[in-house]
């Protein structure tokens, strides 16, 4: 009898978990009971863009945020991102699309991309879920183009983690000397890992992209990170050469802009 009761309880638990997953998939723009207990805040309710700022180029269609026409980024202006946080979101792209999620000041981006058709997909360091132009994900965990992906960013202290479809693909402790070159690379692009206080921003790159299920919580001191080690994808030599050329171009343009902005000395 005890064994029968145990099996019944187990089946009930599994059924409940399946139902919860199904409801979550059908209602991504809502908080589960557990998410409410964990302190998550819903940033998009599936109906409107209250609290968000844009130039009229972002709309809500079929309970998802998407872009239309020319404009710029969609920025959540209600409150800045906490220093230590967990951000959850769903995203999907059309063929060849490029976008990104910015969550700290400067060029600090969770890359959103069609890896198969966009040129950035050739370089793991600029592929989907990368910390763009800083660190490559451990592997390509994207779903097929047109399908929804679940993304997650967790930042605590000097650790930055990117997750994609339930898999941790980036685990960067930028205080660790072994990643000093990656930190320097991002700094050249204009992203400084120690900076804080940005507003969440969804990038408009002129391509079809969709977002939903955007949820944020602040992490307290008791939160324990997943420390499972992972290794960034290896980048082929020919890709590294193309990356260097791109980086040289960024530096040259920045220097040119700085020279133009520098005030000219008045003649005596």
C-alpha positions as CSV (number, residue, x, y, z in Angstrom):
1,X,0.0,0.0,0.0
2,X,2.8,2.4,0.9
3,X,4.5,1.7,-2.4
4,X,1.3,2.3,-4.3
5,X,0.8,5.6,-2.5
6,X,4.4,6.6,-3.2
7,X,4.0,5.9,-6.9
8,X,0.7,7.8,-7.0
9,X,2.3,10.8,-5.3
10,X,5.2,10.7,-7.8
11,X,2.9,10.6,-10.8
12,X,0.9,13.5,-9.3
13,X,4.1,15.5,-8.9
14,X,5.2,14.8,-12.5
15,X,1.8,15.7,-13.9
16,X,1.8,19.0,-11.9
17,X,5.3,19.8,-13.3
18,X,4.2,19.1,-16.9
19,X,1.1,21.2,-16.5
20,X,3.2,24.0,-15.0
21,X,5.6,23.8,-18.0
22,X,2.7,23.8,-20.4
23,X,1.1,26.9,-18.8
24,X,4.5,28.7,-18.7
25,X,4.9,28.0,-22.4
26,X,1.4,29.2,-23.2
27,X,1.6,32.3,-20.9
28,X,5.2,33.5,-21.1
29,X,4.2,37.1,-20.2
30,X,3.1,36.1,-16.7
31,X,4.9,35.1,-13.5
32,X,4.6,31.6,-12.1
33,X,4.0,31.2,-8.3
34,X,7.7,30.3,-8.0
35,X,8.9,33.3,-9.9
36,X,6.7,35.5,-7.7
37,X,8.3,33.9,-4.6
38,X,11.7,34.5,-6.1
39,X,11.1,38.2,-6.5
40,X,10.8,38.5,-10.2
41,X,9.2,41.5,-11.8
42,X,7.4,41.3,-15.1
43,X,8.7,44.0,-17.5
44,X,6.3,43.2,-20.4
45,X,2.7,42.1,-19.9
46,X,2.1,41.0,-23.5
47,X,-0.3,43.9,-24.2
48,X,1.5,47.3,-24.2
49,X,4.9,49.0,-23.8
50,X,4.2,51.0,-20.6
51,X,7.5,51.9,-19.0
52,X,9.4,51.5,-22.2
53,X,10.8,54.3,-24.4
54,X,11.3,54.2,-28.2
55,X,10.8,56.3,-31.3
56,X,7.6,54.7,-32.5
57,X,9.3,51.8,-34.2
58,X,8.4,49.1,-31.7
59,X,5.0,47.5,-31.5
60,X,3.2,44.6,-29.7
61,X,1.9,41.9,-32.0
62,X,0.6,38.5,-30.9
63,X,1.7,39.2,-27.3
64,X,5.3,39.8,-28.4
65,X,7.4,42.9,-28.9
66,X,8.7,43.4,-32.4
67,X,10.1,46.3,-34.4
68,X,8.7,48.0,-37.5
69,X,10.1,50.9,-39.6
70,X,13.1,53.0,-38.8
71,X,14.1,54.0,-35.3
72,X,16.3,52.9,-32.5
73,X,16.5,50.7,-29.4
74,X,13.6,50.0,-27.1
75,X,14.7,51.0,-23.5
76,X,13.0,50.0,-20.3
77,X,13.1,53.4,-18.4
78,X,11.1,52.5,-15.3
79,X,14.2,51.5,-13.3
80,X,17.8,50.6,-14.0
81,X,19.2,47.1,-13.9
82,X,20.3,46.1,-10.4
83,X,24.0,45.4,-9.8
84,X,23.4,41.7,-9.1
85,X,20.4,40.3,-11.1
86,X,18.8,37.6,-13.1
87,X,17.1,38.5,-16.4
88,X,14.9,36.0,-18.2
89,X,13.4,36.5,-21.7
90,X,12.3,34.7,-24.9
91,X,13.5,35.6,-28.3
92,X,13.2,34.6,-31.9
93,X,14.6,35.9,-35.3
94,X,13.8,35.6,-39.0
95,X,16.4,34.4,-41.5
96,X,19.6,36.5,-41.3
97,X,18.3,38.7,-38.4
98,X,20.5,40.4,-35.9
99,X,19.6,42.1,-32.6
100,X,20.9,42.2,-29.0
101,X,20.1,42.8,-25.4
102,X,22.1,45.4,-23.5
103,X,22.1,45.2,-19.7
104,X,25.1,47.2,-18.6
105,X,26.7,50.5,-19.8
106,X,28.4,50.7,-23.1
107,X,28.9,47.9,-25.7
108,X,27.8,45.2,-23.3
109,X,25.6,42.8,-25.2
110,X,23.8,39.4,-25.1
111,X,23.9,38.7,-28.9
112,X,20.6,37.8,-30.6
113,X,21.3,36.3,-34.0
114,X,20.5,33.8,-36.8
115,X,23.8,32.0,-36.7
116,X,23.2,30.2,-39.9
117,X,22.7,33.1,-42.3
118,X,24.2,36.2,-40.6
119,X,28.0,37.0,-41.1
120,X,28.4,37.3,-37.3
121,X,27.5,33.7,-36.9
122,X,30.8,32.7,-38.5
123,X,32.6,33.9,-35.4
124,X,31.6,32.2,-32.1
125,X,32.6,35.4,-30.3
126,X,29.8,37.3,-32.1
127,X,27.3,34.5,-32.4
128,X,24.0,34.1,-30.6
129,X,24.2,34.2,-26.8
130,X,27.8,35.4,-26.9
131,X,29.0,38.3,-24.7
132,X,29.4,40.2,-28.0
133,X,33.0,40.8,-29.0
134,X,34.2,39.5,-25.7
135,X,33.5,35.8,-25.1
136,X,32.1,33.0,-27.2
137,X,29.4,30.6,-25.9
138,X,30.5,27.0,-25.1
139,X,28.4,25.8,-28.1
140,X,25.5,26.8,-30.4
141,X,22.4,26.0,-28.4
142,X,20.0,28.0,-30.7
143,X,16.7,26.6,-31.9
144,X,15.8,26.7,-35.6
145,X,15.1,30.2,-37.1
146,X,11.5,31.2,-36.5
147,X,11.3,29.2,-33.2
148,X,11.3,30.7,-29.8
149,X,14.5,30.5,-27.7
150,X,14.7,31.1,-23.9
151,X,17.5,33.3,-22.7
152,X,18.9,34.2,-19.3
153,X,21.5,36.5,-18.0
154,X,22.8,36.2,-14.4
155,X,25.3,38.7,-13.0
156,X,26.7,38.6,-9.5
157,X,29.8,40.3,-8.3
158,X,32.4,39.8,-11.0
159,X,30.7,36.8,-12.6
160,X,28.6,37.1,-15.8
161,X,26.6,34.1,-17.1
162,X,24.7,33.7,-20.3
163,X,22.2,30.9,-20.7
164,X,20.4,29.7,-23.8
165,X,17.6,27.2,-23.9
166,X,18.3,25.9,-20.4
167,X,22.1,25.5,-21.0
168,X,24.8,27.7,-19.4
169,X,26.9,28.8,-22.4
170,X,29.0,31.6,-20.8
171,X,30.6,31.8,-17.4
172,X,33.0,34.7,-17.2
173,X,34.6,35.9,-14.0
174,X,36.2,39.1,-15.3
175,X,38.4,39.4,-12.3
176,X,40.2,36.2,-13.2
177,X,43.5,36.9,-14.9
178,X,43.0,34.2,-17.5
179,X,40.3,36.3,-19.1
180,X,42.3,39.5,-19.1
181,X,42.6,39.5,-22.9
182,X,38.8,39.1,-23.4
183,X,38.2,42.0,-20.9
184,X,40.6,44.2,-22.9
185,X,39.0,43.2,-26.2
186,X,35.5,44.3,-25.0
187,X,37.1,47.5,-23.6
188,X,38.4,48.4,-27.0
189,X,34.9,48.1,-28.4
190,X,33.5,50.3,-25.6
191,X,32.2,47.9,-22.9
192,X,33.6,48.1,-19.4
193,X,32.7,45.1,-17.3
194,X,32.9,46.9,-13.9
195,X,30.3,49.6,-14.8
196,X,26.8,49.4,-13.5
197,X,23.5,51.2,-13.6
198,X,22.3,50.8,-17.2
199,X,18.7,50.5,-18.4
200,X,17.7,47.3,-20.2
201,X,17.8,48.0,-24.0
202,X,16.6,45.9,-26.9
203,X,18.6,46.6,-30.1
204,X,17.0,47.7,-33.4
205,X,19.3,46.5,-36.1
206,X,16.7,46.9,-38.8
207,X,15.9,43.2,-38.8
208,X,12.8,41.2,-37.8
209,X,13.1,40.1,-34.2
210,X,10.6,39.2,-31.4
211,X,10.8,39.3,-27.6
212,X,8.5,38.2,-24.9
213,X,8.6,36.8,-21.3
214,X,10.9,39.5,-20.0
215,X,11.4,39.1,-16.3
216,X,13.9,40.6,-13.9
217,X,14.9,40.1,-10.3
218,X,17.6,41.4,-8.0
219,X,19.8,38.8,-6.4
220,X,20.6,38.9,-2.8
221,X,23.9,37.9,-1.1
222,X,22.6,34.4,-0.4
223,X,22.1,33.5,-4.1
224,X,24.4,30.7,-5.2
225,X,25.8,30.7,-8.7
226,X,26.1,27.6,-10.8
227,X,29.9,27.1,-10.9
228,X,29.9,24.2,-13.4
229,X,32.9,24.9,-15.6
230,X,32.5,25.5,-19.3
231,X,34.9,26.4,-22.1
232,X,34.3,28.9,-24.8
233,X,34.2,27.6,-28.4
234,X,37.5,27.6,-30.2
235,X,37.8,30.3,-32.9
236,X,39.5,29.3,-36.2
237,X,42.6,31.2,-37.2
238,X,41.0,32.7,-40.3
239,X,38.1,34.0,-38.2
240,X,40.5,35.6,-35.8
241,X,42.2,37.4,-38.7
242,X,38.8,38.8,-39.8
243,X,38.0,39.7,-36.2
244,X,41.3,41.7,-35.9
245,X,40.5,43.5,-39.2
246,X,37.1,44.4,-37.8
247,X,38.6,45.6,-34.5
248,X,41.3,47.7,-36.3
249,X,38.4,49.4,-38.2
250,X,36.6,50.1,-34.9
251,X,39.7,51.7,-33.4
252,X,40.4,53.7,-36.6
253,X,36.9,55.1,-36.7
254,X,36.9,56.0,-33.0
255,X,40.3,57.8,-33.4
256,X,39.0,59.7,-36.4
257,X,35.8,60.8,-34.5
258,X,37.9,61.8,-31.5
259,X,40.2,63.9,-33.8
260,X,37.2,65.7,-35.3
261,X,35.7,66.4,-31.9
262,X,39.0,67.8,-30.5
263,X,38.9,71.7,-30.4
264,X,41.3,73.4,-32.8
265,X,44.0,75.7,-31.3
266,X,43.4,79.3,-32.0
267,X,46.1,81.0,-34.1
268,X,48.0,83.8,-32.3
